[in-house]
Amino acid sequence: MRVAKLYKFGDIRIEEIPLPEPSPKEALVRVKACGICSGDVMPWYIEKKAPLVLGHEISGEIIKIGDKIKSEISLKEGDRVAVHHHAPCMSCFFCKRGDFVQCETWKKSKIIPGGLAEYIVVPEVNLKNDTLRLPDSVSFEEGALVEPVACVVKSLKRANIKKGDTIVVIGLGVMGQIHIMLAKEFGAERVIGADMVSFRLKKALQAGADYVIDVSQKNIYEEIKKITDGLMAQEVIVGPGNVNLITDSLKLVSRGGTLLIFTPTPPEEKLSFFVNDIYFNDITITTSYSCGSDDMKRALNFIETGIVRSNLLITHRFKLNETKKAYDITSLAKDSLKCMILF
C-alpha cells in the first residue's frame, strides 16, 4: 500500500510499504479521508517525530476485525467510522476524572502506520474506547473532521463560558473557524474573530462571527474596547502558538475572564506576566490539549446536525500523491482552511 511519509519539514515522500495485518484483537480500516492538521506544519513539533507517516484526522471503512475482539465491540466489518488516533483506558485516575489526554494509555496508543496511508491498523483500545460509527448522513469528509472539531469542543468547555459572554478568537484558520461556529452553542452571546488574512476574516463572518478585526489594519485592543464599551472579552482564545501574542492577548481579557492557550509554543519559550495583574483581576489562564472520547461523540453530533459546516471548512481536496501540495498550502496559512486528502 501507499503512504505519505515525512522525513523533515517539507520533505514528504509517497512510498510503498507492506499492507499491515491486524492481530486477532485489532481491525484493518481502509482510509477514505484524512485531514492535514495545523500541528503537522509546525516544524519544531513535527520534526521531532520524523520519520513518520503523517495524518491522524481519519475516517474510513472497516475491512477486517480480528476474531478475538468481534464479540467485544459493537462495530462490524463494513462500518463507516471516524477513528481517534489516541484512546483512553477509561479506568485510571485521570480517566475517572475526565482528563483523558493525561491517561498513559491515551499517550501511548496510536494507529498504525498513520492516517495518510491507504490502510491502517486500529488497536484494541482505540476500537473499544474511541472509534465512532458514522451516521449515514455524515460523509467520509465530514467524518475526518470529527477529531479537530472535538479539540474545539474541549477548548470551549475549558474556556468556562457563561451566558451573555463576549468571546474573542485570535487566529482564524480552520480551528479558529470551528471555535466561531460553536461558541454560541456553549453560551457566548457575542463572537469576535481576529486575523490578518482577508480570506479568513470573510470566512469567519460566514461561520457566525458578529465582528471581525483585521489586525494588520486596526489595533485589536482599541477595537475590542469599542465593541464591548470598555468591558473587554470574558474569554480570549489564542490560536497561534506565539508567546508574544499570548502575552499581548492578556490585556484583552476582562476582569474575571479567561485566556485560553490553544496551541503549544516551542519548548524553550516562556510566558511572562505580572502576577498582580492576574491576581487582582481574577483572570484565569488555561490550556486545551487535544480531546477525549466524550468530546469526539459531541463533535460528531455537531457535524451530524449541521452546526459545524464542512462546506465552509474544507477548502481544498487532494489525492494521496498530492500530499506535499496540501502540506505546503496548509503551512502558508493564507487562502485555505482544511486541506483534505481523499482516497
N, C-alpha and C positions, 0 to 999 in steps of 0.2 A: 504494500500500500504506500501511498504518497503522504509525506508530512512536510510542514514548513518549519525549518529549524533555524534558530538564531544562534550565531556564533559570537557576535558582538553587535553593538548598537548599529543598525543599518545593514548589517551583513546577514541576510536571510536567504537560505537556500532550500529549494524543493528537492527532497531526497526520497529514495525508496527504501523502506525497511520491511522486515517480515511482518505479515499480518499477525497481531497478537492473539494468543489462545487463552480464553478465560479459564480460571480454575473452577472446580465444582461449586465454589462459593462466590463466583463473580459473574458478570454479564458482559457480553460484547454488544456495543452500540455503534450503529452506522451514523456518523455525524452528518447532519443536514445543514446546520448553520452554526457559525461561530463568530462572535464579535471581536473586534480589536479593542482592547481595554486601554484606557489612558495610562495605566500603570505599565503597559507593555512598551511605552515610548518614553519612559523616564530612564535615561542612560544609567545612572547610579544604581537604580533599583533592579533593572532587568539584567544588566551585565554580570552582576554577582551570581546569577543563576545559570549563566551560559556555560556550555552549550545546552540549549533546551528546545523542545518542541513547544512553540508558542500556543497560546489560546486557552481560555477557561470559561468563556461565556457560551455555553453549549446547549444545543438541542439536537435530538436525533431519534432514531428508531431502534428499539431493542431487537437484536438479531438472534441472540442466543443467551439463555440463562442457565447457569450451572445447576446440575441435578440436586445438589445438596442445599440450595437456597430457594428453589422454586416454591416450596411449601411454606417458607418463612416470610414471603413478601406478597403483596397484592398485585405487583407488576407481572406482566406476562410478555412473551415474545410477540412482537408486532406493535407493542405500545409505543406511542409517540411521547417523548419525555424531555423535560428540562433537567439537566444534571448539574448539581453543585460539585465543584472540584474538591471542596473540603466538606467533611461531615463530622458532627459531634458524636460522642459516645452515649450521651443522654443520661449518664448515671454518675458522673464525677461531681466534685464540689462545684466547679464552675458551671457545668450544665444545669445542675439543680437550681442555681440562682439566675439562669438565663444568660450567662456570659459565655456563649458557645464558642466564640473565637479564642478564648483562653484555654479551652479544653485541649489537652495534649494529643488526644486522638484527632481532633479537628486540625491541629497544626501539622500532624504527620500524614494525614490522609491526602490522597491525590488521585487524579485519573491518569491512565497510562495509554500513550506516552505524553499526551497533551491535546488540547482541543483542536488545533489545526492539523488534524490527521483524518484520513478517510474513515478510520475505525478507532474506537477507544475501548479499553477495558475499564469497567466500573467496579471497584472493590465492594466487598460485602457491606461495610459500614456506610458507604455512600448510597448503596441500593436501599438499605433499611431506613436510613435516617434523613436523607436529603436528595432524593430523586423523585420528581413530581410528574405524574401523568398529565399530559396536556389535554385540555378540553378540545373537542372537535372544532370549536370556533377560533381557537388560537393557532396561528400558523407557526411553522418552524422558525421563521424570522423573529416572531414575537416571543417564542419560547427561548430564544437566545438572549432576550432582553431581561429575563426573569432575574438573573443574578445581579446585574447592575442596578435594576430597579430595587431589588432587595437591600442593596447597600444604602440607597437613599431612604428607604423605609426605616432602617435602623438609625440613620443620621437624624431624621426628623423626630423620631422618638426621643433620642438623646438631647435634642435641642430644647426640650421642655417647653413647647409652645403652649400658650394659654389663649383662650378665646379672645379675639379682638386684637391680637398682637400684630405688629409690623415685622416682617422678616426680610432681610437683605441677603441675596445670593450673589456672591462675588465669583466671577468666572462662569461663563455660560456655554461651556462645552456640553457634551451630552449629559453628564451628571448634574450640571447646573440646571439644564432644561428640565430634567426629571424632578429636581427639587422644586422648580417653579410649578410644574404640573400638580404636584402632590401637597404643596404647603398648606393650601386651604382645607385639604382633607384632614389635616392634623390640627386645625383650629385657627390658622392665621387669617386675619381679615384683609391685610394689605401686603402685597408681594412686590418687591423691588429687585430687579436684576441689574448687575453691573458688569461691563466688559468694555473692550476697546475695539472689537470686531463688529462692523456694521451688520454682517450676515447673522451673527449670533444674537445681537440685540433685537433684530427684527423677528427672529425665531422665538425669542423669549416672550415677546408680545403675543405671538400666536399661541404660545404654550400657556398663557394665562397671567403673565405679569401685568400688574397695574401701572407700573412705571419702569422704565429702563434708563440707565445712566451710562453715557459714553464717557468713560474715564479718561480717554485721550483728549476730550474736549472740555470737560467740566470737572470741577472739584467735587469729589464724591461726598465729602463731609458737609459742604455747604448745601448740596442738593438734598441730602437726606434730612438735614436740619430744616430745610424749607418744606419738604414734603410732610414731615412729622410735626411741624410747628415747634421745633426745638426739642421735642421729646427723644428723638433718635430711635433706633430699632431695638426691639426686645430680643431678637435673635439675628445674629450675623453668621452666615455660613461662608467660610473661606475655602474656595475650591483649590486654587493653586498652592502647591507646597513650597511657599516662599516666606522665609522668616520675616523679611521686611514688610511684606504685605500683611502677614498675620499681626505683627506689632501695630502697624498703622490702622488696622481694622478695629482695634480695641476702642478707639475714640468714636467709633460709630455705634457702640453698644450703649443702650440706655441704662439708667440705674436699675438694678435688679435683673438685668438681661443676661444673655448667654452668647459667648463667642464659641463657635464650633469649628475645629480644625478637621477638614475632611480628607486631606491628602498629606502623607508624610513628607518631611523635608530630608535632604541628605543628612546622614547620621552625625556628622561633625557640627552641624549648625545648632545654635542655642537660642532660645526665646528669652528676651529680657524685658521686664516691665517694672513699674513702681508698685510694690505690694500695697501701699496705702491707697492708691487709686482703685485697685481691685477690691480691697477690703471694705473701704467706706462706701463704695458704690455698689457693693454686694454683687459683683459681676462673677459669673461662672465661666471658666474656661474649660472646655471639654473636647473630646475627640470622638471620631467614629471610624472604627476599623472594620472593613468587610461587613459580613452579615451572618445571621444564624438561620436555622431551618424554619423558625417561626416567621422570619422576615421574608423568606422565599415564598411561603404559602400566601402571605398577604400581598406580595408583589404580583404573583400570578393572578390574584383576584383583581387587582388594579388594572392589569393588562386585559383580562377577560372582559371586564365591564367597560372598557374603552376610556377609562380615566387617564391611563398612560397611552398616548397616541403614537404608535410605532411609525405611522406615515410621516410624522413630523421629525422623529428622532433618527430614522435610518435614511441617511443622505447618499450613501454610496454602497454599491454591491459589486463584489468581485468573485472570481473563481480562485481556487487554491493557488494556481500558478501565478496569480497576480498579487499574492500576499505582500510582497515588497512595496508595491504601489499603494496598497491600502495602508500599510505601515507608515509610509512617507507622508501620505495625506493626513493621517491622524496626528503625526508628530508636528506638522506645520501649524495645527490648531487655528485654521482660518475659516474657509468656507466649507466646513464639514461638521458633522456631529458624529453619528455612529457609522463606521465602515463595517460592513458585514461580509464575511466570506461564506459563499453558498456552495454546496456540494451537489 
